[in-house]
Amino acid sequence: IGMLPTLPLEVERVSHARVVSVSPGPLLRVEGQPVSLRCDVTDYEGPREQDFDWTMQQAEAGSIQVISTFDPKYSDLSLSDRVASGDLSVVRLGDSVVELRIQEVRSSDSATYLCSTPSTDSVFSGNYNAGVALKVIANTLKVAPEAPEPVVPEGGDITLSCNVTRHFTDPTYLSVTWSLRRPGIPLVDILTIGPDGDVVTGSGSAQRYADGGLRLAIRRGGAFGLVVAGVTQADAGMYVCTGREWIHEEGGQWKNIVGKTVEMGAVAVTPTARSLSVVAMSNTTLNMDDTLTLTCLVSAGNLASLALEVTWLVDGRTAVSQDRDGVVSNGSPSVGLERTGPGEFRLVVRGVRGSDKGMYSCRVRAWVGGGGRWYQAAEKTSNPVQVLVTQIKPNFAVTLTSSSTPQVTGDPTELACHVTNITHFLAGGRLGVTWEYTPLPGPPGDRLTTTQTTLPIGSLDAHGNLKSGTLYRDRLESGAIVLTRVEPDTFKLRFLRTQDVDMGAYACSVTAWTPSRQGGMEEAAEFLTPPLTIRWEPKRPSLTAVAQRVREAVAGGATFEMSCTISLVHLQDPGYSVLVQTQDSVDSATRTVLSLSPDSVLQHGGATDPNRRDSLVLTKTGPAEFRFRLAGVQQADRGFYWCDITAWTKQPGQAWTKAVSAKSNKVQINFQETGPLFAVAIPILNKPNEVVLIEFSPLPPSDDLSYEVRWYLTRLRGGNKGTLLASVDRFGLVKKEARNASSDVSLERTDTHTYALNIHATQDSDSGEYHCQATPWYLSASTGAWTHGAELTSTRVFLTVRFPMWDSLKLPLLYGSVASVSVGLFSLLLGFICAHCCCRNTTHTPRSRNKLMDLEMD
């Protein structure tokens, strides 16, 4: 066996190169500030956790051991106290990262700091130390603010000036931040000017700065200024200025190396409402067409920084106003508002009218802000000033007459209100009217009429607009009451149908209207007429109803028709409702068959089968006549019928009101419907297998009457309903039930009113009681629908089928005897033949020699 050659193995060796790095430099720091120097090592071999040694190299002192993570006695004696106090320390941030920290750096700490790591690698490769230069300069930053005004009126400005300087020995830069501290609220930055000159606003100041509420005022020599405009109560508090010194490190990052915060001073904001004052001057009396001039004086502690909105009010209503931008609204050529000086506003009304009188007041709203950031700081209204206008009122006379007086309830009524002798009526003036009603006094002691209350019916204003009284609104809107102006000086009130409640005293009040300053109309004078009484002698209406039989139902299936005639007095244009009622007897309960409302709405009652509602008709055949028709009457319809009639009255737009009601006389439906008759052709049969004919005769059918007939058999006399034999429906369709007997049945209609049952091949099992049931079906003349009536049951007929014993047994006995004799003779003959032919011995037997004779037997 040959050996396989061995292939040489090559082991790839991976080389590592240790890398030690520190914070990029050089670094510039301020004396007394904390300093941190970072050092880390990568790509090393050996244990994960590495040790670090820090040394500092100075030109004069050479190399000085600072601190080590491995040897606690590594520090130089000159630095041991600082290491023991914690001013110098090394903090491990990871297995291969540490940080050298100096709590308060000194100018003597300026040096190059070298971070080195002991070798744990199998091969010495890479760098084992790295250094960074640190320069420490003196702290020359100074922040010198100027105290702001301690008290500023609302809407004023706050100027915040802060001087930030330092000795320029190295390339450092300055920034300044203004902040506000309020009780219970942390310090909030307002605005910052960064080291690169950029402006950074606080979280709540961006919009205000964009609107111009914050303005910078940078001065020379390190002085920075900020103006807070349009101050509010939220701007009150302690203002703080913070100055910071920055350096621009490698990589383009800004580094804050020192900062100082100084309180500038507390500022209080005085509310505008505390100092705002509004005064109107003064009471005056004018004649018509004079010019009214009123002045409104406004004063405030910060008036120059306020935007004022001024409104003149007349009896609480806005007359004219001027917004904070000076735009006048609601003004006109005769009414104006102007600003004549700081805080002075003048109202001018030319050609005053009577409507210009009243209590004038000046309302001022003070707005604070600017640059689109306005808010209302205060609002005050001046003392009222009374303005009187002397004028001559119009004069005229008013009379009330009755054009149409009612005689009975329901008659129309018309009242006319005339205006005469009009004087001192200005051009453009108009007349309006108001109608009033007072009920008549009731009988003595009536508590409801001890005090007479005047009720407004309705009114027409200067523009002809109708205003309805509460109690008459429905009648006015429906047109039952009409208010019109037929002429410029004549008004009319008309009742289309006067009711009893309309009796009383009526009056009209005419008002003169003149044009007002606002373009509308104002009341100038009013005159009321003496009351005019409208009454008549009321008469109670009377109603009589008479019922008559138009068509009489003499048999089932016939049509019954009844008319109800009405006689009514003392009631005009009534509406009628009719109830057709019935009862089986005089003492039985009353039931409603049909009802017809005053609006001709027909409803069915519960006295009739719902399937027969098409057979019921109730119509109005005349102004005072109604007809009721019942088609296809049945036995259940027998009884008394009458009309219950009610007269109703109705005003336009209102509901029906019951006036009087009456019942008519009673009309009876009393036909006699005889039951079916029986006729049996052969009631007793002496022999079976004969045909039996049983006839049944109900009422004669007609075109609107048909019958459904069913035949039953009861085995026992006086038994139950029995067994259904056969049936024929109203269409003539015959149906027979299954039978176990040998007999059969058939149905036939022998004539128009006779139904026959034939029993073929009768047997004794056909004996029993026979009866039939007939169901009448009625045809509705109006709808053509069939409805069934009550079942009719006939009397019972007993059918006997007798059985003859000898006639039934003689032939079976004869046939049995002949058969028995024949069988016996045949049996004897057969036995004889068998004995002589089949049992006989024909063989010869020889005798024995001893002469003895053998016994032989047959």
Sequence and secondary structure as in RCSB ss.txt:
>XXXX:A:sequence
IGMLPTLPLEVERVSHARVVSVSPGPLLRVEGQPVSLRCDVTDYEGPREQDFDWTMQQAEAGSIQVISTFDPKYS
DLSLSDRVASGDLSVVRLGDSVVELRIQEVRSSDSATYLCSTPSTDSVFSGNYNAGVALKVIANTLKVAPEAPEP
VVPEGGDITLSCNVTRHFTDPTYLSVTWSLRRPGIPLVDILTIGPDGDVVTGSGSAQRYADGGLRLAIRRGGAFG
LVVAGVTQADAGMYVCTGREWIHEEGGQWKNIVGKTVEMGAVAVTPTARSLSVVAMSNTTLNMDDTLTLTCLVSA
GNLASLALEVTWLVDGRTAVSQDRDGVVSNGSPSVGLERTGPGEFRLVVRGVRGSDKGMYSCRVRAWVGGGGRWY
QAAEKTSNPVQVLVTQIKPNFAVTLTSSSTPQVTGDPTELACHVTNITHFLAGGRLGVTWEYTPLPGPPGDRLTT
TQTTLPIGSLDAHGNLKSGTLYRDRLESGAIVLTRVEPDTFKLRFLRTQDVDMGAYACSVTAWTPSRQGGMEEAA
EFLTPPLTIRWEPKRPSLTAVAQRVREAVAGGATFEMSCTISLVHLQDPGYSVLVQTQDSVDSATRTVLSLSPDS
VLQHGGATDPNRRDSLVLTKTGPAEFRFRLAGVQQADRGFYWCDITAWTKQPGQAWTKAVSAKSNKVQINFQETG
PLFAVAIPILNKPNEVVLIEFSPLPPSDDLSYEVRWYLTRLRGGNKGTLLASVDRFGLVKKEARNASSDVSLERT
DTHTYALNIHATQDSDSGEYHCQATPWYLSASTGAWTHGAELTSTRVFLTVRFPMWDSLKLPLLYGSVASVSVGL
FSLLLGFICAHCCCRNTTHTPRSRNKLMDLEMD
>XXXX:A:secstr
                 BEEEE  S EEEETTS EEEEEEEES  S SS   EEEEEETTTEEEEEEESS TT S
 HHHHHHHHHTSEEEEE SSSEEEEEESS  GGG EEEEEE     SS  B  EEEEEEEEE    EEEEE   S
EEETT  EEEEEEEE   SSS EEEEEEEEEETTEEEEEEEEE TTS EEE TTTHHHHHTTSEEE   STTEEE
EEE S  GGG EEEEEEEEEEEE TTS EEEEEEEEEEEEEEEEE HHHH EEEEE  EEEETT  EEEEEEEE 
TTGGG EEEEEEEETTEEEEEE TTS EES BTTEEEEEEETTEEEEEE S  GGG EEEEEEEEEEEEETTEEE
EEEEEE   EEEEEE    EEEEEEEEEE  SSTT  EEEEEEEEEEES  TT EEEEEEEEEE   STT GGGS
S   EEEEEE TT  EEE TTTHHHHHHTSEEEEEEETTEEEEEESS  GGG EEEEEEEEEEEE TTSSEEEEE
EEE   EEE       EEEEEEEEEE   STT  EEEEEEEEEES SS EEEEEEEEESSTTS  EEEEEE TT 
 EEE SSS GGGGGGEEEEEEETTEEEEEE S  GGG EEEEEEEEEEE  TTS  EEEEEEE   EEE      
 EEEES SEESSSS  EEEEEE S  BTTEEEEEEEEEESSTT SS EEEEEE TT  EEE    SS EEEEEEE
ETTEEEEEEES  GGG EEEEEEEEEEEE TTT  EEE   EE   EEEEE   HHHHHHHHHHHHHHHHHHHHH
HHHHHHHHHHHHHS         TT        
